[in-house]
């Protein structure tokens, strides 16, 4: 499967502890694996 990363929405939330959130403020990432249906197997 081929996807265009520009069509995948940005994720801007973080699960960093509150005292470190200022260090990652403004960062975003794209969940490319989620976009193509890849799941973590446990």
N, CA, C and O atoms as a CHARMM CRD file, in Angstrom:
* protein
*
  168
    1    1 UNK  N      0.84700  -1.17700   0.00000 PROA 1      0.00000
    2    1 UNK  CA     0.00000   0.00000   0.00000 PROA 1      0.00000
    3    1 UNK  C      0.89000   1.23700   0.00000 PROA 1      0.00000
    4    1 UNK  O      1.86600   1.31600   0.74600 PROA 1      0.00000
    5    2 UNK  N      0.54400   2.18100  -0.83100 PROA 2      0.00000
    6    2 UNK  CA     1.27900   3.44600  -0.89600 PROA 2      0.00000
    7    2 UNK  C      0.35500   4.55400  -0.40200 PROA 2      0.00000
    8    2 UNK  O     -0.77900   4.68800  -0.86100 PROA 2      0.00000
    9    3 UNK  N      0.86000   5.34300   0.53700 PROA 3      0.00000
   10    3 UNK  CA     0.08900   6.48000   1.04000 PROA 3      0.00000
   11    3 UNK  C      0.91400   7.74900   0.88000 PROA 3      0.00000
   12    3 UNK  O      2.14300   7.70900   0.81900 PROA 3      0.00000
   13    4 UNK  N      0.22600   8.85200   0.81400 PROA 4      0.00000
   14    4 UNK  CA     0.87900  10.15100   0.77800 PROA 4      0.00000
   15    4 UNK  C      0.89800  10.68400   2.21200 PROA 4      0.00000
   16    4 UNK  O     -0.16300  10.96900   2.76700 PROA 4      0.00000
   17    5 UNK  N      2.07400  10.82700   2.82200 PROA 5      0.00000
   18    5 UNK  CA     2.13300  11.30700   4.20700 PROA 5      0.00000
   19    5 UNK  C      1.47000  12.66400   4.41100 PROA 5      0.00000
   20    5 UNK  O      1.04500  12.97800   5.52300 PROA 5      0.00000
   21    6 UNK  N      1.37700  13.46100   3.37400 PROA 6      0.00000
   22    6 UNK  CA     0.72500  14.76200   3.50700 PROA 6      0.00000
   23    6 UNK  C     -0.76600  14.62400   3.78300 PROA 6      0.00000
   24    6 UNK  O     -1.39200  15.55700   4.28700 PROA 6      0.00000
   25    7 UNK  N     -1.34400  13.46000   3.45700 PROA 7      0.00000
   26    7 UNK  CA    -2.77300  13.23500   3.68500 PROA 7      0.00000
   27    7 UNK  C     -3.06100  12.61200   5.05300 PROA 7      0.00000
   28    7 UNK  O     -4.22300  12.40600   5.40400 PROA 7      0.00000
   29    8 UNK  N     -2.02700  12.31400   5.81700 PROA 8      0.00000
   30    8 UNK  CA    -2.19900  11.73700   7.15000 PROA 8      0.00000
   31    8 UNK  C     -2.21100  12.88700   8.15900 PROA 8      0.00000
   32    8 UNK  O     -1.30800  13.72400   8.15800 PROA 8      0.00000
   33    9 UNK  N     -3.22900  12.92900   9.01500 PROA 9      0.00000
   34    9 UNK  CA    -3.30300  14.05000   9.97400 PROA 9      0.00000
   35    9 UNK  C     -2.16100  14.03000  10.98300 PROA 9      0.00000
   36    9 UNK  O     -1.65300  12.97000  11.34600 PROA 9      0.00000
   37   10 UNK  N     -1.77000  15.21200  11.42500 PROA 10     0.00000
   38   10 UNK  CA    -0.73600  15.34800  12.45200 PROA 10     0.00000
   39   10 UNK  C     -1.31400  15.00200  13.81100 PROA 10     0.00000
   40   10 UNK  O     -2.48500  15.26300  14.08600 PROA 10     0.00000
   41   11 UNK  N     -0.48400  14.41500  14.65600 PROA 11     0.00000
   42   11 UNK  CA    -0.84900  14.16700  16.04900 PROA 11     0.00000
   43   11 UNK  C     -0.01300  15.13300  16.87500 PROA 11     0.00000
   44   11 UNK  O      1.21600  15.11300  16.80100 PROA 11     0.00000
   45   12 UNK  N     -0.66400  15.96800  17.64900 PROA 12     0.00000
   46   12 UNK  CA     0.08000  16.98400  18.39700 PROA 12     0.00000
   47   12 UNK  C      0.02600  16.77300  19.90000 PROA 12     0.00000
   48   12 UNK  O      0.66900  17.51200  20.64500 PROA 12     0.00000
   49   13 UNK  N     -0.72700  15.78200  20.36300 PROA 13     0.00000
   50   13 UNK  CA    -0.77900  15.53700  21.80400 PROA 13     0.00000
   51   13 UNK  C      0.46200  14.77400  22.25100 PROA 13     0.00000
   52   13 UNK  O      1.18600  14.20400  21.43500 PROA 13     0.00000
   53   14 UNK  N      0.69300  14.77300  23.54500 PROA 14     0.00000
   54   14 UNK  CA     1.86000  14.11100  24.10400 PROA 14     0.00000
   55   14 UNK  C      1.48300  13.46500  25.42400 PROA 14     0.00000
   56   14 UNK  O      0.60900  13.95700  26.13700 PROA 14     0.00000
   57   15 UNK  N      2.14100  12.36900  25.74700 PROA 15     0.00000
   58   15 UNK  CA     1.91100  11.76300  27.05400 PROA 15     0.00000
   59   15 UNK  C      3.13700  11.95300  27.95300 PROA 15     0.00000
   60   15 UNK  O      3.35500  11.18400  28.88900 PROA 15     0.00000
   61   16 UNK  N      3.93100  12.98400  27.65800 PROA 16     0.00000
   62   16 UNK  CA     5.04300  13.34900  28.52200 PROA 16     0.00000
   63   16 UNK  C      4.49300  13.82900  29.86600 PROA 16     0.00000
   64   16 UNK  O      3.39400  14.38000  29.91300 PROA 16     0.00000
   65   17 UNK  N      5.22300  13.63300  30.94000 PROA 17     0.00000
   66   17 UNK  CA     4.79600  14.20300  32.22900 PROA 17     0.00000
   67   17 UNK  C      4.70800  15.73400  32.13500 PROA 17     0.00000
   68   17 UNK  O      5.43300  16.36000  31.36200 PROA 17     0.00000
   69   18 UNK  N      3.82600  16.31100  32.91700 PROA 18     0.00000
   70   18 UNK  CA     3.54600  17.74500  32.83800 PROA 18     0.00000
   71   18 UNK  C      4.81300  18.60800  32.92500 PROA 18     0.00000
   72   18 UNK  O      4.91700  19.61100  32.21900 PROA 18     0.00000
   73   19 UNK  N      5.76800  18.23700  33.77400 PROA 19     0.00000
   74   19 UNK  CA     6.95200  19.08600  33.93400 PROA 19     0.00000
   75   19 UNK  C      7.85700  19.09000  32.69500 PROA 19     0.00000
   76   19 UNK  O      8.74800  19.93300  32.59000 PROA 19     0.00000
   77   20 UNK  N      7.63800  18.15000  31.74800 PROA 20     0.00000
   78   20 UNK  CA     8.46600  18.09200  30.54000 PROA 20     0.00000
   79   20 UNK  C      7.71200  18.49500  29.27400 PROA 20     0.00000
   80   20 UNK  O      8.30600  18.56900  28.19900 PROA 20     0.00000
   81   21 UNK  N      6.42700  18.75400  29.39100 PROA 21     0.00000
   82   21 UNK  CA     5.63700  19.06000  28.19000 PROA 21     0.00000
   83   21 UNK  C      6.13500  20.30000  27.45600 PROA 21     0.00000
   84   21 UNK  O      5.99500  20.39000  26.23600 PROA 21     0.00000
   85   22 UNK  N      6.70400  21.24300  28.16800 PROA 22     0.00000
   86   22 UNK  CA     7.20600  22.44300  27.49400 PROA 22     0.00000
   87   22 UNK  C      8.35900  22.10200  26.54000 PROA 22     0.00000
   88   22 UNK  O      8.61600  22.84600  25.59300 PROA 22     0.00000
   89   23 UNK  N      9.04500  20.99500  26.78300 PROA 23     0.00000
   90   23 UNK  CA    10.16600  20.59500  25.92000 PROA 23     0.00000
   91   23 UNK  C      9.69200  20.07100  24.56600 PROA 23     0.00000
   92   23 UNK  O     10.43100  20.13700  23.58400 PROA 23     0.00000
   93   24 UNK  N      8.47700  19.55500  24.50700 PROA 24     0.00000
   94   24 UNK  CA     7.96100  19.00700  23.25900 PROA 24     0.00000
   95   24 UNK  C      6.81300  19.83500  22.68300 PROA 24     0.00000
   96   24 UNK  O      6.18500  19.43400  21.70400 PROA 24     0.00000
   97   25 UNK  N      6.54300  20.98600  23.29000 PROA 25     0.00000
   98   25 UNK  CA     5.45800  21.85600  22.81400 PROA 25     0.00000
   99   25 UNK  C      5.70700  22.25500  21.36400 PROA 25     0.00000
  100   25 UNK  O      6.81300  22.65400  21.00000 PROA 25     0.00000
  101   26 UNK  N      4.69100  22.14700  20.56200 PROA 26     0.00000
  102   26 UNK  CA     4.79700  22.53700  19.16100 PROA 26     0.00000
  103   26 UNK  C      5.22200  21.41700  18.22600 PROA 26     0.00000
  104   26 UNK  O      5.18100  21.58500  17.00700 PROA 26     0.00000
  105   27 UNK  N      5.62500  20.28700  18.76800 PROA 27     0.00000
  106   27 UNK  CA     6.01000  19.15500  17.92900 PROA 27     0.00000
  107   27 UNK  C      4.77600  18.40500  17.46300 PROA 27     0.00000
  108   27 UNK  O      3.73400  18.41900  18.11800 PROA 27     0.00000
  109   28 UNK  N      4.91200  17.75600  16.32700 PROA 28     0.00000
  110   28 UNK  CA     3.82800  16.90600  15.83400 PROA 28     0.00000
  111   28 UNK  C      4.45100  15.68300  15.17600 PROA 28     0.00000
  112   28 UNK  O      5.63400  15.66700  14.83500 PROA 28     0.00000
  113   29 UNK  N      3.62400  14.66500  15.01000 PROA 29     0.00000
  114   29 UNK  CA     4.08400  13.47900  14.29800 PROA 29     0.00000
  115   29 UNK  C      2.92400  12.91400  13.50200 PROA 29     0.00000
  116   29 UNK  O      1.76300  13.23400  13.75500 PROA 29     0.00000
  117   30 UNK  N      3.24700  12.08800  12.55500 PROA 30     0.00000
  118   30 UNK  CA     2.24000  11.44900  11.72000 PROA 30     0.00000
  119   30 UNK  C      2.23800   9.95800  12.02800 PROA 30     0.00000
  120   30 UNK  O      3.28800   9.31600  12.03400 PROA 30     0.00000
  121   31 UNK  N      1.08100   9.42500  12.27600 PROA 31     0.00000
  122   31 UNK  CA     0.92600   8.00500  12.58200 PROA 31     0.00000
  123   31 UNK  C      0.75400   7.23500  11.27100 PROA 31     0.00000
  124   31 UNK  O     -0.35600   6.84300  10.91200 PROA 31     0.00000
  125   32 UNK  N      1.86000   7.02500  10.56800 PROA 32     0.00000
  126   32 UNK  CA     1.79600   6.36800   9.26600 PROA 32     0.00000
  127   32 UNK  C      1.35600   4.91700   9.38600 PROA 32     0.00000
  128   32 UNK  O      0.60500   4.42900   8.54100 PROA 32     0.00000
  129   33 UNK  N      1.80900   4.22300  10.41400 PROA 33     0.00000
  130   33 UNK  CA     1.39700   2.83300  10.61700 PROA 33     0.00000
  131   33 UNK  C     -0.09500   2.71900  10.83300 PROA 33     0.00000
  132   33 UNK  O     -0.73500   1.81600  10.29500 PROA 33     0.00000
  133   34 UNK  N     -0.65800   3.62600  11.61600 PROA 34     0.00000
  134   34 UNK  CA    -2.10400   3.62400  11.83300 PROA 34     0.00000
  135   34 UNK  C     -2.85600   3.86700  10.52400 PROA 34     0.00000
  136   34 UNK  O     -3.91600   3.28500  10.29400 PROA 34     0.00000
  137   35 UNK  N     -2.30500   4.72700   9.67200 PROA 35     0.00000
  138   35 UNK  CA    -2.96800   5.08100   8.41600 PROA 35     0.00000
  139   35 UNK  C     -3.09700   3.88800   7.48100 PROA 35     0.00000
  140   35 UNK  O     -4.02000   3.83400   6.66900 PROA 35     0.00000
  141   36 UNK  N     -2.18500   2.93700   7.58700 PROA 36     0.00000
  142   36 UNK  CA    -2.24800   1.75400   6.70100 PROA 36     0.00000
  143   36 UNK  C     -2.74500   0.51700   7.43800 PROA 36     0.00000
  144   36 UNK  O     -2.76600  -0.57600   6.87300 PROA 36     0.00000
  145   37 UNK  N     -3.14500   0.68500   8.70000 PROA 37     0.00000
  146   37 UNK  CA    -3.74300  -0.41800   9.43500 PROA 37     0.00000
  147   37 UNK  C     -2.78700  -1.30600  10.19700 PROA 37     0.00000
  148   37 UNK  O     -3.16500  -2.40600  10.59800 PROA 37     0.00000
  149   38 UNK  N     -1.55100  -0.86200  10.41200 PROA 38     0.00000
  150   38 UNK  CA    -0.59500  -1.65400  11.18200 PROA 38     0.00000
  151   38 UNK  C     -0.92800  -1.50600  12.66800 PROA 38     0.00000
  152   38 UNK  O     -1.08300  -0.39300  13.17000 PROA 38     0.00000
  153   39 UNK  N     -1.03300  -2.60900  13.34500 PROA 39     0.00000
  154   39 UNK  CA    -1.33600  -2.62700  14.78300 PROA 39     0.00000
  155   39 UNK  C     -0.19400  -3.32600  15.51700 PROA 39     0.00000
  156   39 UNK  O      0.45000  -4.21500  14.96100 PROA 39     0.00000
  157   40 UNK  N      0.05600  -2.93000  16.74900 PROA 40     0.00000
  158   40 UNK  CA     1.03800  -3.59500  17.59000 PROA 40     0.00000
  159   40 UNK  C      0.42400  -4.89200  18.09800 PROA 40     0.00000
  160   40 UNK  O     -0.65900  -4.88800  18.68400 PROA 40     0.00000
  161   41 UNK  N      1.10600  -5.97600  17.87700 PROA 41     0.00000
  162   41 UNK  CA     0.60600  -7.26600  18.32400 PROA 41     0.00000
  163   41 UNK  C      1.15600  -7.56800  19.71700 PROA 41     0.00000
  164   41 UNK  O      2.36000  -7.48000  19.95400 PROA 41     0.00000
  165   42 UNK  N      0.28200  -7.91600  20.60500 PROA 42     0.00000
  166   42 UNK  CA     0.71600  -8.24100  21.97200 PROA 42     0.00000
  167   42 UNK  C      0.39900  -9.66900  22.28100 PROA 42     0.00000
  168   42 UNK  O      0.68400 -10.14000  23.38200 PROA 42     0.00000
